């Protein structure tokens, strides 16, 4: 996805310097910074959650991974 954003003119030389030091592109440096920020914020949110909220989130993530095309019969569900 391509998005045009405004970046402060004082930040651009710093981005270019970081990219040169890392032998990377400015785009890659920005993508890495954004990914790090998102991960950091997610970890902050997880630390603030109670145990019950963490369990609910885990269940939600498991349900999202479930294959909704797989079905079983009622007999298989209620018998051993």
BATORPA-59938 format. One record per residue (C-alpha): residue in three letters; residue number from 1; x, y, z. Coordinates in Angstrom, 2 decimals. Layout:
BEGIN
[pt 'ALA'; NUM; [X; Y; Z]]
...
END
This chain:
BEGIN
[pt 'UNK'; 1; [0.00; 0.00; 0.00]]
[pt 'UNK'; 2; [1.42; 3.37; -0.97]]
[pt 'UNK'; 3; [0.63; 6.36; 1.18]]
[pt 'UNK'; 4; [1.97; 9.87; 0.89]]
[pt 'UNK'; 5; [2.76; 11.43; 4.25]]
[pt 'UNK'; 6; [4.28; 14.73; 5.30]]
[pt 'UNK'; 7; [7.54; 14.40; 7.18]]
[pt 'UNK'; 8; [9.12; 17.24; 9.12]]
[pt 'UNK'; 9; [12.05; 18.71; 7.16]]
[pt 'UNK'; 10; [14.31; 18.33; 10.20]]
[pt 'UNK'; 11; [13.72; 14.57; 10.31]]
[pt 'UNK'; 12; [14.58; 13.81; 6.68]]
[pt 'UNK'; 13; [18.37; 14.31; 7.04]]
[pt 'UNK'; 14; [18.34; 12.12; 10.15]]
[pt 'UNK'; 15; [16.46; 9.40; 8.28]]
[pt 'UNK'; 16; [18.96; 9.60; 5.44]]
[pt 'UNK'; 17; [21.88; 9.34; 7.87]]
[pt 'UNK'; 18; [20.35; 6.33; 9.63]]
[pt 'UNK'; 19; [19.70; 4.67; 6.29]]
[pt 'UNK'; 20; [23.30; 5.24; 5.20]]
[pt 'UNK'; 21; [24.70; 3.93; 8.49]]
[pt 'UNK'; 22; [22.54; 0.81; 8.27]]
[pt 'UNK'; 23; [23.23; 0.37; 4.55]]
[pt 'UNK'; 24; [19.50; 0.51; 3.96]]
[pt 'UNK'; 25; [16.89; 2.73; 2.36]]
[pt 'UNK'; 26; [14.96; 5.53; 4.02]]
[pt 'UNK'; 27; [11.77; 3.60; 3.29]]
[pt 'UNK'; 28; [13.11; 0.52; 5.08]]
[pt 'UNK'; 29; [14.24; 2.58; 8.09]]
[pt 'UNK'; 30; [10.78; 4.14; 8.34]]
[pt 'UNK'; 31; [9.05; 0.75; 7.99]]
[pt 'UNK'; 32; [11.27; -0.72; 10.71]]
[pt 'UNK'; 33; [10.59; 2.25; 13.00]]
[pt 'UNK'; 34; [6.84; 1.96; 12.50]]
[pt 'UNK'; 35; [6.90; -1.80; 13.08]]
[pt 'UNK'; 36; [8.91; -1.33; 16.28]]
[pt 'UNK'; 37; [6.49; 1.36; 17.51]]
[pt 'UNK'; 38; [3.44; -0.83; 16.86]]
[pt 'UNK'; 39; [5.04; -3.81; 18.64]]
[pt 'UNK'; 40; [6.01; -1.57; 21.56]]
[pt 'UNK'; 41; [2.46; -0.23; 21.91]]
[pt 'UNK'; 42; [0.97; -3.73; 21.68]]
[pt 'UNK'; 43; [3.29; -4.93; 24.45]]
[pt 'UNK'; 44; [2.31; -1.94; 26.59]]
[pt 'UNK'; 45; [-1.36; -2.81; 26.13]]
[pt 'UNK'; 46; [-0.74; -6.47; 26.99]]
[pt 'UNK'; 47; [1.05; -5.51; 30.20]]
[pt 'UNK'; 48; [-1.95; -3.40; 31.24]]
[pt 'UNK'; 49; [-4.43; -6.24; 30.71]]
[pt 'UNK'; 50; [-5.77; -8.39; 33.51]]
[pt 'UNK'; 51; [-5.41; -12.17; 33.42]]
[pt 'UNK'; 52; [-9.05; -12.55; 32.35]]
[pt 'UNK'; 53; [-8.60; -10.07; 29.52]]
[pt 'UNK'; 54; [-5.48; -11.94; 28.35]]
[pt 'UNK'; 55; [-7.43; -15.21; 28.36]]
[pt 'UNK'; 56; [-10.23; -13.60; 26.34]]
[pt 'UNK'; 57; [-7.71; -12.27; 23.83]]
[pt 'UNK'; 58; [-6.06; -15.68; 23.53]]
[pt 'UNK'; 59; [-9.44; -17.31; 22.89]]
[pt 'UNK'; 60; [-10.27; -14.69; 20.28]]
[pt 'UNK'; 61; [-6.96; -15.30; 18.49]]
[pt 'UNK'; 62; [-7.58; -19.06; 18.52]]
[pt 'UNK'; 63; [-11.08; -18.60; 17.15]]
[pt 'UNK'; 64; [-9.74; -16.43; 14.33]]
[pt 'UNK'; 65; [-7.37; -19.25; 13.35]]
[pt 'UNK'; 66; [-10.16; -21.84; 13.23]]
[pt 'UNK'; 67; [-11.10; -23.22; 9.85]]
[pt 'UNK'; 68; [-14.80; -22.47; 9.46]]
[pt 'UNK'; 69; [-15.10; -24.88; 6.52]]
[pt 'UNK'; 70; [-14.43; -27.93; 8.71]]
[pt 'UNK'; 71; [-17.61; -29.36; 10.15]]
[pt 'UNK'; 72; [-18.34; -32.37; 12.30]]
[pt 'UNK'; 73; [-21.55; -34.24; 12.88]]
[pt 'UNK'; 74; [-23.64; -33.77; 16.01]]
[pt 'UNK'; 75; [-22.91; -37.37; 17.01]]
[pt 'UNK'; 76; [-19.16; -36.81; 16.82]]
[pt 'UNK'; 77; [-19.51; -33.66; 18.91]]
[pt 'UNK'; 78; [-21.41; -35.26; 21.76]]
[pt 'UNK'; 79; [-19.79; -38.71; 21.86]]
[pt 'UNK'; 80; [-16.32; -39.72; 22.88]]
END
